[in-house]
Amino acid sequence: MKNLTAILLKEFKSDFRNPYVLGGAGLFLLSTLFVCYITVKRINTPSIWVALFWIIMLFTSFNAVAKSFMNESRARMLYLYTLTGPSIFIASKMIYHAIIMLILSTIAILVYTTFFKIEIGDHLMFYTSVFLGSTGLAIILSLLSTIASKAGNNLTLLAILGLPILLPLLMVTITLMKNAIDGIDLSVQYKYLFVLFGLNLSSLGLSVVLFPYLWRE
């Protein structure tokens, strides 16, 4: 627990000293939202509203999360290797990225609902879908970023690996959020909620199992 907290603090201090990545992600998010607003003006269909929101969040997550391991030098990784274990390291990275994604998602929701007003039938399930979708993106991209960094920081590889793996997560999240906007009964929503939670949990488990092999490299 002590090592996990130390790595989390290191991540926050590092990004506050060099805020270009997070600042760039935030600027990308706000710019994209504004361009969508001046282009579309009004969205009346919940399915289009939800799909556009998660497309914006997908590309924002690539900017905010996916490049994190690519900024880690080999010397720093060797130093961290001597201080902590792989499970603690990857868990701390995922927690940090989940916090960043939740902050960006909160900003996106506030701005997006201001630009494109829509009636939400079930607020609890709506924000639950935002929470699980954002954390899912953070977990999956944290692992994929490590794979891309071991392949020479290949962003093309990251996109090739990321989109097929993220597609099931996004499909379930979009369905859950759309049903929440429509006010669909909870008895229907439970299955999507269970699947989305299972995808996040399985992604976390696979990351903890697979990362030690990348860690040794």
PyMOL CGO cylinders between C-alpha atoms (Angstrom):
from pymol import cmd
from pymol.cgo import CYLINDER

trace = [
    CYLINDER, 0.00, 0.00, 0.00, 2.85, 2.37, 0.84, 0.3, 1, 1, 1, 1, 1, 1,
    CYLINDER, 2.85, 2.37, 0.84, 4.54, 1.74, -2.53, 0.3, 1, 1, 1, 1, 1, 1,
    CYLINDER, 4.54, 1.74, -2.53, 1.25, 2.20, -4.39, 0.3, 1, 1, 1, 1, 1, 1,
    CYLINDER, 1.25, 2.20, -4.39, 0.67, 5.56, -2.72, 0.3, 1, 1, 1, 1, 1, 1,
    CYLINDER, 0.67, 5.56, -2.72, 4.25, 6.64, -3.44, 0.3, 1, 1, 1, 1, 1, 1,
    CYLINDER, 4.25, 6.64, -3.44, 3.94, 5.85, -7.15, 0.3, 1, 1, 1, 1, 1, 1,
    CYLINDER, 3.94, 5.85, -7.15, 0.60, 7.67, -7.31, 0.3, 1, 1, 1, 1, 1, 1,
    CYLINDER, 0.60, 7.67, -7.31, 2.16, 10.76, -5.74, 0.3, 1, 1, 1, 1, 1, 1,
    CYLINDER, 2.16, 10.76, -5.74, 5.08, 10.49, -8.16, 0.3, 1, 1, 1, 1, 1, 1,
    CYLINDER, 5.08, 10.49, -8.16, 2.66, 10.46, -11.11, 0.3, 1, 1, 1, 1, 1, 1,
    CYLINDER, 2.66, 10.46, -11.11, 0.78, 13.51, -9.87, 0.3, 1, 1, 1, 1, 1, 1,
    CYLINDER, 0.78, 13.51, -9.87, 3.97, 15.46, -9.14, 0.3, 1, 1, 1, 1, 1, 1,
    CYLINDER, 3.97, 15.46, -9.14, 5.45, 14.53, -12.50, 0.3, 1, 1, 1, 1, 1, 1,
    CYLINDER, 5.45, 14.53, -12.50, 2.40, 15.73, -14.43, 0.3, 1, 1, 1, 1, 1, 1,
    CYLINDER, 2.40, 15.73, -14.43, 2.14, 18.94, -12.41, 0.3, 1, 1, 1, 1, 1, 1,
    CYLINDER, 2.14, 18.94, -12.41, 5.79, 19.71, -13.19, 0.3, 1, 1, 1, 1, 1, 1,
    CYLINDER, 5.79, 19.71, -13.19, 5.31, 18.91, -16.87, 0.3, 1, 1, 1, 1, 1, 1,
    CYLINDER, 5.31, 18.91, -16.87, 1.58, 19.44, -17.56, 0.3, 1, 1, 1, 1, 1, 1,
    CYLINDER, 1.58, 19.44, -17.56, 1.83, 19.37, -21.35, 0.3, 1, 1, 1, 1, 1, 1,
    CYLINDER, 1.83, 19.37, -21.35, 0.28, 15.90, -21.82, 0.3, 1, 1, 1, 1, 1, 1,
    CYLINDER, 0.28, 15.90, -21.82, -2.71, 16.52, -19.56, 0.3, 1, 1, 1, 1, 1, 1,
    CYLINDER, -2.71, 16.52, -19.56, -3.05, 20.10, -20.72, 0.3, 1, 1, 1, 1, 1, 1,
    CYLINDER, -3.05, 20.10, -20.72, -2.97, 18.93, -24.31, 0.3, 1, 1, 1, 1, 1, 1,
    CYLINDER, -2.97, 18.93, -24.31, -5.62, 16.29, -23.59, 0.3, 1, 1, 1, 1, 1, 1,
    CYLINDER, -5.62, 16.29, -23.59, -7.84, 18.87, -21.90, 0.3, 1, 1, 1, 1, 1, 1,
    CYLINDER, -7.84, 18.87, -21.90, -7.40, 21.32, -24.77, 0.3, 1, 1, 1, 1, 1, 1,
    CYLINDER, -7.40, 21.32, -24.77, -8.15, 18.56, -27.28, 0.3, 1, 1, 1, 1, 1, 1,
    CYLINDER, -8.15, 18.56, -27.28, -11.33, 17.67, -25.36, 0.3, 1, 1, 1, 1, 1, 1,
    CYLINDER, -11.33, 17.67, -25.36, -12.63, 21.23, -25.15, 0.3, 1, 1, 1, 1, 1, 1,
    CYLINDER, -12.63, 21.23, -25.15, -11.69, 22.01, -28.77, 0.3, 1, 1, 1, 1, 1, 1,
    CYLINDER, -11.69, 22.01, -28.77, -13.45, 18.90, -30.03, 0.3, 1, 1, 1, 1, 1, 1,
    CYLINDER, -13.45, 18.90, -30.03, -16.57, 19.69, -28.02, 0.3, 1, 1, 1, 1, 1, 1,
    CYLINDER, -16.57, 19.69, -28.02, -16.63, 23.24, -29.36, 0.3, 1, 1, 1, 1, 1, 1,
    CYLINDER, -16.63, 23.24, -29.36, -16.12, 22.12, -32.96, 0.3, 1, 1, 1, 1, 1, 1,
    CYLINDER, -16.12, 22.12, -32.96, -18.97, 19.62, -32.55, 0.3, 1, 1, 1, 1, 1, 1,
    CYLINDER, -18.97, 19.62, -32.55, -21.17, 22.39, -31.18, 0.3, 1, 1, 1, 1, 1, 1,
    CYLINDER, -21.17, 22.39, -31.18, -20.55, 24.90, -33.96, 0.3, 1, 1, 1, 1, 1, 1,
    CYLINDER, -20.55, 24.90, -33.96, -20.94, 22.13, -36.56, 0.3, 1, 1, 1, 1, 1, 1,
    CYLINDER, -20.94, 22.13, -36.56, -23.96, 20.23, -35.26, 0.3, 1, 1, 1, 1, 1, 1,
    CYLINDER, -23.96, 20.23, -35.26, -25.70, 22.86, -33.07, 0.3, 1, 1, 1, 1, 1, 1,
    CYLINDER, -25.70, 22.86, -33.07, -28.44, 20.49, -31.89, 0.3, 1, 1, 1, 1, 1, 1,
    CYLINDER, -28.44, 20.49, -31.89, -28.77, 16.73, -31.29, 0.3, 1, 1, 1, 1, 1, 1,
    CYLINDER, -28.77, 16.73, -31.29, -32.28, 15.38, -30.88, 0.3, 1, 1, 1, 1, 1, 1,
    CYLINDER, -32.28, 15.38, -30.88, -31.60, 11.64, -31.01, 0.3, 1, 1, 1, 1, 1, 1,
    CYLINDER, -31.60, 11.64, -31.01, -30.24, 10.01, -27.82, 0.3, 1, 1, 1, 1, 1, 1,
    CYLINDER, -30.24, 10.01, -27.82, -28.29, 7.37, -29.77, 0.3, 1, 1, 1, 1, 1, 1,
    CYLINDER, -28.29, 7.37, -29.77, -26.37, 10.03, -31.74, 0.3, 1, 1, 1, 1, 1, 1,
    CYLINDER, -26.37, 10.03, -31.74, -25.88, 12.10, -28.56, 0.3, 1, 1, 1, 1, 1, 1,
    CYLINDER, -25.88, 12.10, -28.56, -24.33, 9.13, -26.72, 0.3, 1, 1, 1, 1, 1, 1,
    CYLINDER, -24.33, 9.13, -26.72, -22.26, 7.88, -29.68, 0.3, 1, 1, 1, 1, 1, 1,
    CYLINDER, -22.26, 7.88, -29.68, -20.72, 11.32, -30.27, 0.3, 1, 1, 1, 1, 1, 1,
    CYLINDER, -20.72, 11.32, -30.27, -19.87, 11.69, -26.59, 0.3, 1, 1, 1, 1, 1, 1,
    CYLINDER, -19.87, 11.69, -26.59, -17.99, 8.38, -26.41, 0.3, 1, 1, 1, 1, 1, 1,
    CYLINDER, -17.99, 8.38, -26.41, -16.19, 8.99, -29.70, 0.3, 1, 1, 1, 1, 1, 1,
    CYLINDER, -16.19, 8.99, -29.70, -14.86, 12.22, -28.18, 0.3, 1, 1, 1, 1, 1, 1,
    CYLINDER, -14.86, 12.22, -28.18, -13.91, 10.42, -24.95, 0.3, 1, 1, 1, 1, 1, 1,
    CYLINDER, -13.91, 10.42, -24.95, -12.18, 7.61, -26.87, 0.3, 1, 1, 1, 1, 1, 1,
    CYLINDER, -12.18, 7.61, -26.87, -9.79, 9.93, -28.67, 0.3, 1, 1, 1, 1, 1, 1,
    CYLINDER, -9.79, 9.93, -28.67, -9.30, 12.02, -25.54, 0.3, 1, 1, 1, 1, 1, 1,
    CYLINDER, -9.30, 12.02, -25.54, -8.27, 8.88, -23.65, 0.3, 1, 1, 1, 1, 1, 1,
    CYLINDER, -8.27, 8.88, -23.65, -5.65, 8.09, -26.28, 0.3, 1, 1, 1, 1, 1, 1,
    CYLINDER, -5.65, 8.09, -26.28, -4.16, 11.53, -25.72, 0.3, 1, 1, 1, 1, 1, 1,
    CYLINDER, -4.16, 11.53, -25.72, -4.36, 11.46, -21.92, 0.3, 1, 1, 1, 1, 1, 1,
    CYLINDER, -4.36, 11.46, -21.92, -3.61, 7.83, -21.03, 0.3, 1, 1, 1, 1, 1, 1,
    CYLINDER, -3.61, 7.83, -21.03, -2.06, 5.93, -23.89, 0.3, 1, 1, 1, 1, 1, 1,
    CYLINDER, -2.06, 5.93, -23.89, 1.19, 7.90, -24.00, 0.3, 1, 1, 1, 1, 1, 1,
    CYLINDER, 1.19, 7.90, -24.00, 1.95, 7.59, -20.31, 0.3, 1, 1, 1, 1, 1, 1,
    CYLINDER, 1.95, 7.59, -20.31, 4.39, 4.68, -20.51, 0.3, 1, 1, 1, 1, 1, 1,
    CYLINDER, 4.39, 4.68, -20.51, 6.03, 6.18, -23.56, 0.3, 1, 1, 1, 1, 1, 1,
    CYLINDER, 6.03, 6.18, -23.56, 7.23, 9.07, -21.40, 0.3, 1, 1, 1, 1, 1, 1,
    CYLINDER, 7.23, 9.07, -21.40, 8.95, 6.72, -18.94, 0.3, 1, 1, 1, 1, 1, 1,
    CYLINDER, 8.95, 6.72, -18.94, 12.68, 6.46, -19.58, 0.3, 1, 1, 1, 1, 1, 1,
    CYLINDER, 12.68, 6.46, -19.58, 14.48, 3.13, -19.32, 0.3, 1, 1, 1, 1, 1, 1,
    CYLINDER, 14.48, 3.13, -19.32, 16.55, 4.41, -16.39, 0.3, 1, 1, 1, 1, 1, 1,
    CYLINDER, 16.55, 4.41, -16.39, 13.44, 5.39, -14.44, 0.3, 1, 1, 1, 1, 1, 1,
    CYLINDER, 13.44, 5.39, -14.44, 11.81, 2.02, -15.15, 0.3, 1, 1, 1, 1, 1, 1,
    CYLINDER, 11.81, 2.02, -15.15, 14.93, 0.23, -13.87, 0.3, 1, 1, 1, 1, 1, 1,
    CYLINDER, 14.93, 0.23, -13.87, 14.83, 2.35, -10.73, 0.3, 1, 1, 1, 1, 1, 1,
    CYLINDER, 14.83, 2.35, -10.73, 11.17, 1.55, -10.13, 0.3, 1, 1, 1, 1, 1, 1,
    CYLINDER, 11.17, 1.55, -10.13, 11.91, -2.12, -10.79, 0.3, 1, 1, 1, 1, 1, 1,
    CYLINDER, 11.91, -2.12, -10.79, 14.19, -2.14, -7.74, 0.3, 1, 1, 1, 1, 1, 1,
    CYLINDER, 14.19, -2.14, -7.74, 11.62, -0.44, -5.51, 0.3, 1, 1, 1, 1, 1, 1,
    CYLINDER, 11.62, -0.44, -5.51, 8.33, -2.23, -6.12, 0.3, 1, 1, 1, 1, 1, 1,
    CYLINDER, 8.33, -2.23, -6.12, 6.66, -5.21, -7.77, 0.3, 1, 1, 1, 1, 1, 1,
    CYLINDER, 6.66, -5.21, -7.77, 4.86, -5.33, -11.12, 0.3, 1, 1, 1, 1, 1, 1,
    CYLINDER, 4.86, -5.33, -11.12, 1.34, -5.71, -9.65, 0.3, 1, 1, 1, 1, 1, 1,
    CYLINDER, 1.34, -5.71, -9.65, 1.72, -2.62, -7.45, 0.3, 1, 1, 1, 1, 1, 1,
    CYLINDER, 1.72, -2.62, -7.45, 3.21, -0.62, -10.30, 0.3, 1, 1, 1, 1, 1, 1,
    CYLINDER, 3.21, -0.62, -10.30, 0.52, -1.42, -12.89, 0.3, 1, 1, 1, 1, 1, 1,
    CYLINDER, 0.52, -1.42, -12.89, -2.25, -1.01, -10.29, 0.3, 1, 1, 1, 1, 1, 1,
    CYLINDER, -2.25, -1.01, -10.29, -0.99, 2.46, -9.34, 0.3, 1, 1, 1, 1, 1, 1,
    CYLINDER, -0.99, 2.46, -9.34, -0.79, 3.44, -13.02, 0.3, 1, 1, 1, 1, 1, 1,
    CYLINDER, -0.79, 3.44, -13.02, -4.35, 2.27, -13.62, 0.3, 1, 1, 1, 1, 1, 1,
    CYLINDER, -4.35, 2.27, -13.62, -5.69, 4.09, -10.56, 0.3, 1, 1, 1, 1, 1, 1,
    CYLINDER, -5.69, 4.09, -10.56, -3.94, 7.28, -11.63, 0.3, 1, 1, 1, 1, 1, 1,
    CYLINDER, -3.94, 7.28, -11.63, -5.24, 7.02, -15.20, 0.3, 1, 1, 1, 1, 1, 1,
    CYLINDER, -5.24, 7.02, -15.20, -8.74, 6.24, -13.92, 0.3, 1, 1, 1, 1, 1, 1,
    CYLINDER, -8.74, 6.24, -13.92, -8.67, 9.43, -11.82, 0.3, 1, 1, 1, 1, 1, 1,
    CYLINDER, -8.67, 9.43, -11.82, -7.51, 11.46, -14.83, 0.3, 1, 1, 1, 1, 1, 1,
    CYLINDER, -7.51, 11.46, -14.83, -10.21, 9.95, -17.05, 0.3, 1, 1, 1, 1, 1, 1,
    CYLINDER, -10.21, 9.95, -17.05, -12.91, 10.62, -14.45, 0.3, 1, 1, 1, 1, 1, 1,
    CYLINDER, -12.91, 10.62, -14.45, -11.82, 14.27, -14.22, 0.3, 1, 1, 1, 1, 1, 1,
    CYLINDER, -11.82, 14.27, -14.22, -11.88, 14.61, -18.01, 0.3, 1, 1, 1, 1, 1, 1,
    CYLINDER, -11.88, 14.61, -18.01, -15.22, 12.81, -18.21, 0.3, 1, 1, 1, 1, 1, 1,
    CYLINDER, -15.22, 12.81, -18.21, -16.72, 15.15, -15.61, 0.3, 1, 1, 1, 1, 1, 1,
    CYLINDER, -16.72, 15.15, -15.61, -15.54, 18.18, -17.59, 0.3, 1, 1, 1, 1, 1, 1,
    CYLINDER, -15.54, 18.18, -17.59, -16.85, 16.62, -20.81, 0.3, 1, 1, 1, 1, 1, 1,
    CYLINDER, -16.85, 16.62, -20.81, -20.28, 15.90, -19.31, 0.3, 1, 1, 1, 1, 1, 1,
    CYLINDER, -20.28, 15.90, -19.31, -20.62, 19.43, -17.94, 0.3, 1, 1, 1, 1, 1, 1,
    CYLINDER, -20.62, 19.43, -17.94, -19.66, 21.07, -21.24, 0.3, 1, 1, 1, 1, 1, 1,
    CYLINDER, -19.66, 21.07, -21.24, -21.43, 18.53, -23.45, 0.3, 1, 1, 1, 1, 1, 1,
    CYLINDER, -21.43, 18.53, -23.45, -24.77, 18.76, -21.61, 0.3, 1, 1, 1, 1, 1, 1,
    CYLINDER, -24.77, 18.76, -21.61, -24.49, 22.56, -21.79, 0.3, 1, 1, 1, 1, 1, 1,
    CYLINDER, -24.49, 22.56, -21.79, -23.94, 22.53, -25.55, 0.3, 1, 1, 1, 1, 1, 1,
    CYLINDER, -23.94, 22.53, -25.55, -26.34, 19.69, -26.33, 0.3, 1, 1, 1, 1, 1, 1,
    CYLINDER, -26.34, 19.69, -26.33, -29.18, 19.63, -23.83, 0.3, 1, 1, 1, 1, 1, 1,
    CYLINDER, -29.18, 19.63, -23.83, -31.03, 16.35, -23.37, 0.3, 1, 1, 1, 1, 1, 1,
    CYLINDER, -31.03, 16.35, -23.37, -33.47, 14.92, -20.87, 0.3, 1, 1, 1, 1, 1, 1,
    CYLINDER, -33.47, 14.92, -20.87, -32.00, 12.09, -18.78, 0.3, 1, 1, 1, 1, 1, 1,
    CYLINDER, -32.00, 12.09, -18.78, -34.48, 9.52, -17.48, 0.3, 1, 1, 1, 1, 1, 1,
    CYLINDER, -34.48, 9.52, -17.48, -32.22, 7.72, -14.99, 0.3, 1, 1, 1, 1, 1, 1,
    CYLINDER, -32.22, 7.72, -14.99, -29.42, 9.91, -13.61, 0.3, 1, 1, 1, 1, 1, 1,
    CYLINDER, -29.42, 9.91, -13.61, -27.91, 7.22, -11.40, 0.3, 1, 1, 1, 1, 1, 1,
    CYLINDER, -27.91, 7.22, -11.40, -27.43, 4.73, -14.24, 0.3, 1, 1, 1, 1, 1, 1,
    CYLINDER, -27.43, 4.73, -14.24, -26.29, 7.53, -16.55, 0.3, 1, 1, 1, 1, 1, 1,
    CYLINDER, -26.29, 7.53, -16.55, -23.42, 8.55, -14.26, 0.3, 1, 1, 1, 1, 1, 1,
    CYLINDER, -23.42, 8.55, -14.26, -22.66, 4.91, -13.50, 0.3, 1, 1, 1, 1, 1, 1,
    CYLINDER, -22.66, 4.91, -13.50, -22.10, 4.31, -17.22, 0.3, 1, 1, 1, 1, 1, 1,
    CYLINDER, -22.10, 4.31, -17.22, -19.77, 7.32, -17.36, 0.3, 1, 1, 1, 1, 1, 1,
    CYLINDER, -19.77, 7.32, -17.36, -17.82, 6.03, -14.36, 0.3, 1, 1, 1, 1, 1, 1,
    CYLINDER, -17.82, 6.03, -14.36, -17.46, 2.44, -15.59, 0.3, 1, 1, 1, 1, 1, 1,
    CYLINDER, -17.46, 2.44, -15.59, -16.78, 3.47, -19.18, 0.3, 1, 1, 1, 1, 1, 1,
    CYLINDER, -16.78, 3.47, -19.18, -14.07, 5.95, -18.21, 0.3, 1, 1, 1, 1, 1, 1,
    CYLINDER, -14.07, 5.95, -18.21, -12.33, 3.57, -15.82, 0.3, 1, 1, 1, 1, 1, 1,
    CYLINDER, -12.33, 3.57, -15.82, -12.54, 0.79, -18.41, 0.3, 1, 1, 1, 1, 1, 1,
    CYLINDER, -12.54, 0.79, -18.41, -10.78, 2.97, -20.98, 0.3, 1, 1, 1, 1, 1, 1,
    CYLINDER, -10.78, 2.97, -20.98, -8.09, 3.81, -18.42, 0.3, 1, 1, 1, 1, 1, 1,
    CYLINDER, -8.09, 3.81, -18.42, -7.48, 0.16, -17.46, 0.3, 1, 1, 1, 1, 1, 1,
    CYLINDER, -7.48, 0.16, -17.46, -7.26, -1.18, -21.02, 0.3, 1, 1, 1, 1, 1, 1,
    CYLINDER, -7.26, -1.18, -21.02, -5.14, 1.65, -22.40, 0.3, 1, 1, 1, 1, 1, 1,
    CYLINDER, -5.14, 1.65, -22.40, -2.74, 1.43, -19.45, 0.3, 1, 1, 1, 1, 1, 1,
    CYLINDER, -2.74, 1.43, -19.45, -1.87, -2.15, -20.41, 0.3, 1, 1, 1, 1, 1, 1,
    CYLINDER, -1.87, -2.15, -20.41, -1.79, -1.47, -24.15, 0.3, 1, 1, 1, 1, 1, 1,
    CYLINDER, -1.79, -1.47, -24.15, 0.51, 1.49, -23.56, 0.3, 1, 1, 1, 1, 1, 1,
    CYLINDER, 0.51, 1.49, -23.56, 3.06, -0.81, -21.93, 0.3, 1, 1, 1, 1, 1, 1,
    CYLINDER, 3.06, -0.81, -21.93, 2.95, -3.16, -24.93, 0.3, 1, 1, 1, 1, 1, 1,
    CYLINDER, 2.95, -3.16, -24.93, 3.41, -0.27, -27.35, 0.3, 1, 1, 1, 1, 1, 1,
    CYLINDER, 3.41, -0.27, -27.35, 6.28, 1.15, -25.30, 0.3, 1, 1, 1, 1, 1, 1,
    CYLINDER, 6.28, 1.15, -25.30, 8.11, -2.21, -25.46, 0.3, 1, 1, 1, 1, 1, 1,
    CYLINDER, 8.11, -2.21, -25.46, 7.65, -2.14, -29.24, 0.3, 1, 1, 1, 1, 1, 1,
    CYLINDER, 7.65, -2.14, -29.24, 9.56, 1.12, -29.61, 0.3, 1, 1, 1, 1, 1, 1,
    CYLINDER, 9.56, 1.12, -29.61, 6.75, 3.52, -28.67, 0.3, 1, 1, 1, 1, 1, 1,
    CYLINDER, 6.75, 3.52, -28.67, 4.77, 2.49, -31.75, 0.3, 1, 1, 1, 1, 1, 1,
    CYLINDER, 4.77, 2.49, -31.75, 1.56, 4.56, -31.75, 0.3, 1, 1, 1, 1, 1, 1,
    CYLINDER, 1.56, 4.56, -31.75, 0.29, 2.66, -34.79, 0.3, 1, 1, 1, 1, 1, 1,
    CYLINDER, 0.29, 2.66, -34.79, 0.50, -0.60, -32.83, 0.3, 1, 1, 1, 1, 1, 1,
    CYLINDER, 0.50, -0.60, -32.83, -1.36, 1.05, -29.97, 0.3, 1, 1, 1, 1, 1, 1,
    CYLINDER, -1.36, 1.05, -29.97, -4.23, 2.02, -32.27, 0.3, 1, 1, 1, 1, 1, 1,
    CYLINDER, -4.23, 2.02, -32.27, -4.32, -1.40, -33.94, 0.3, 1, 1, 1, 1, 1, 1,
    CYLINDER, -4.32, -1.40, -33.94, -4.45, -3.21, -30.60, 0.3, 1, 1, 1, 1, 1, 1,
    CYLINDER, -4.45, -3.21, -30.60, -6.67, -0.69, -28.85, 0.3, 1, 1, 1, 1, 1, 1,
    CYLINDER, -6.67, -0.69, -28.85, -9.67, -0.24, -31.11, 0.3, 1, 1, 1, 1, 1, 1,
    CYLINDER, -9.67, -0.24, -31.11, -10.73, -3.93, -31.38, 0.3, 1, 1, 1, 1, 1, 1,
    CYLINDER, -10.73, -3.93, -31.38, -10.28, -4.47, -27.62, 0.3, 1, 1, 1, 1, 1, 1,
    CYLINDER, -10.28, -4.47, -27.62, -12.10, -1.27, -26.69, 0.3, 1, 1, 1, 1, 1, 1,
    CYLINDER, -12.10, -1.27, -26.69, -15.01, -1.91, -29.06, 0.3, 1, 1, 1, 1, 1, 1,
    CYLINDER, -15.01, -1.91, -29.06, -16.96, -4.32, -26.76, 0.3, 1, 1, 1, 1, 1, 1,
    CYLINDER, -16.96, -4.32, -26.76, -16.50, -1.95, -23.81, 0.3, 1, 1, 1, 1, 1, 1,
    CYLINDER, -16.50, -1.95, -23.81, -17.77, 1.01, -25.82, 0.3, 1, 1, 1, 1, 1, 1,
    CYLINDER, -17.77, 1.01, -25.82, -20.74, -0.89, -27.25, 0.3, 1, 1, 1, 1, 1, 1,
    CYLINDER, -20.74, -0.89, -27.25, -21.97, -1.95, -23.80, 0.3, 1, 1, 1, 1, 1, 1,
    CYLINDER, -21.97, -1.95, -23.80, -21.30, 1.52, -22.32, 0.3, 1, 1, 1, 1, 1, 1,
    CYLINDER, -21.30, 1.52, -22.32, -23.18, 3.25, -25.15, 0.3, 1, 1, 1, 1, 1, 1,
    CYLINDER, -23.18, 3.25, -25.15, -26.16, 0.90, -24.72, 0.3, 1, 1, 1, 1, 1, 1,
    CYLINDER, -26.16, 0.90, -24.72, -26.20, 1.43, -20.94, 0.3, 1, 1, 1, 1, 1, 1,
    CYLINDER, -26.20, 1.43, -20.94, -26.04, 5.21, -21.26, 0.3, 1, 1, 1, 1, 1, 1,
    CYLINDER, -26.04, 5.21, -21.26, -28.69, 5.37, -24.01, 0.3, 1, 1, 1, 1, 1, 1,
    CYLINDER, -28.69, 5.37, -24.01, -31.06, 3.25, -21.93, 0.3, 1, 1, 1, 1, 1, 1,
    CYLINDER, -31.06, 3.25, -21.93, -30.42, 5.54, -18.96, 0.3, 1, 1, 1, 1, 1, 1,
    CYLINDER, -30.42, 5.54, -18.96, -31.38, 8.57, -21.05, 0.3, 1, 1, 1, 1, 1, 1,
    CYLINDER, -31.38, 8.57, -21.05, -34.53, 6.79, -22.22, 0.3, 1, 1, 1, 1, 1, 1,
    CYLINDER, -34.53, 6.79, -22.22, -35.37, 5.84, -18.63, 0.3, 1, 1, 1, 1, 1, 1,
    CYLINDER, -35.37, 5.84, -18.63, -35.40, 2.10, -19.30, 0.3, 1, 1, 1, 1, 1, 1,
    CYLINDER, -35.40, 2.10, -19.30, -36.34, -0.01, -16.28, 0.3, 1, 1, 1, 1, 1, 1,
    CYLINDER, -36.34, -0.01, -16.28, -33.51, -1.24, -14.04, 0.3, 1, 1, 1, 1, 1, 1,
    CYLINDER, -33.51, -1.24, -14.04, -34.46, -4.87, -14.66, 0.3, 1, 1, 1, 1, 1, 1,
    CYLINDER, -34.46, -4.87, -14.66, -33.29, -4.41, -18.26, 0.3, 1, 1, 1, 1, 1, 1,
    CYLINDER, -33.29, -4.41, -18.26, -30.22, -2.39, -17.31, 0.3, 1, 1, 1, 1, 1, 1,
    CYLINDER, -30.22, -2.39, -17.31, -28.80, -4.92, -14.86, 0.3, 1, 1, 1, 1, 1, 1,
    CYLINDER, -28.80, -4.92, -14.86, -27.47, -7.24, -17.56, 0.3, 1, 1, 1, 1, 1, 1,
    CYLINDER, -27.47, -7.24, -17.56, -25.57, -4.42, -19.28, 0.3, 1, 1, 1, 1, 1, 1,
    CYLINDER, -25.57, -4.42, -19.28, -24.28, -3.20, -15.94, 0.3, 1, 1, 1, 1, 1, 1,
    CYLINDER, -24.28, -3.20, -15.94, -23.09, -6.71, -15.06, 0.3, 1, 1, 1, 1, 1, 1,
    CYLINDER, -23.09, -6.71, -15.06, -21.33, -7.13, -18.44, 0.3, 1, 1, 1, 1, 1, 1,
    CYLINDER, -21.33, -7.13, -18.44, -19.64, -3.73, -18.19, 0.3, 1, 1, 1, 1, 1, 1,
    CYLINDER, -19.64, -3.73, -18.19, -18.46, -4.42, -14.65, 0.3, 1, 1, 1, 1, 1, 1,
    CYLINDER, -18.46, -4.42, -14.65, -17.22, -7.85, -15.77, 0.3, 1, 1, 1, 1, 1, 1,
    CYLINDER, -17.22, -7.85, -15.77, -15.27, -6.34, -18.67, 0.3, 1, 1, 1, 1, 1, 1,
    CYLINDER, -15.27, -6.34, -18.67, -13.54, -3.90, -16.32, 0.3, 1, 1, 1, 1, 1, 1,
    CYLINDER, -13.54, -3.90, -16.32, -12.77, -6.61, -13.80, 0.3, 1, 1, 1, 1, 1, 1,
    CYLINDER, -12.77, -6.61, -13.80, -11.44, -9.05, -16.41, 0.3, 1, 1, 1, 1, 1, 1,
    CYLINDER, -11.44, -9.05, -16.41, -9.30, -6.30, -17.98, 0.3, 1, 1, 1, 1, 1, 1,
    CYLINDER, -9.30, -6.30, -17.98, -7.85, -5.51, -14.57, 0.3, 1, 1, 1, 1, 1, 1,
    CYLINDER, -7.85, -5.51, -14.57, -7.14, -9.18, -13.88, 0.3, 1, 1, 1, 1, 1, 1,
    CYLINDER, -7.14, -9.18, -13.88, -5.47, -9.73, -17.25, 0.3, 1, 1, 1, 1, 1, 1,
    CYLINDER, -5.47, -9.73, -17.25, -3.32, -6.65, -16.75, 0.3, 1, 1, 1, 1, 1, 1,
    CYLINDER, -3.32, -6.65, -16.75, -2.09, -7.87, -13.36, 0.3, 1, 1, 1, 1, 1, 1,
    CYLINDER, -2.09, -7.87, -13.36, -1.33, -11.32, -14.82, 0.3, 1, 1, 1, 1, 1, 1,
    CYLINDER, -1.33, -11.32, -14.82, 0.32, -10.20, -18.07, 0.3, 1, 1, 1, 1, 1, 1,
    CYLINDER, 0.32, -10.20, -18.07, 2.23, -7.13, -16.93, 0.3, 1, 1, 1, 1, 1, 1,
    CYLINDER, 2.23, -7.13, -16.93, 4.96, -9.03, -14.98, 0.3, 1, 1, 1, 1, 1, 1,
    CYLINDER, 4.96, -9.03, -14.98, 6.17, -10.54, -18.28, 0.3, 1, 1, 1, 1, 1, 1,
    CYLINDER, 6.17, -10.54, -18.28, 6.51, -7.06, -19.79, 0.3, 1, 1, 1, 1, 1, 1,
    CYLINDER, 6.51, -7.06, -19.79, 8.02, -5.77, -16.53, 0.3, 1, 1, 1, 1, 1, 1,
    CYLINDER, 8.02, -5.77, -16.53, 10.95, -8.20, -16.76, 0.3, 1, 1, 1, 1, 1, 1,
    CYLINDER, 10.95, -8.20, -16.76, 11.86, -6.87, -20.19, 0.3, 1, 1, 1, 1, 1, 1,
]
cmd.load_cgo(trace, "trace")
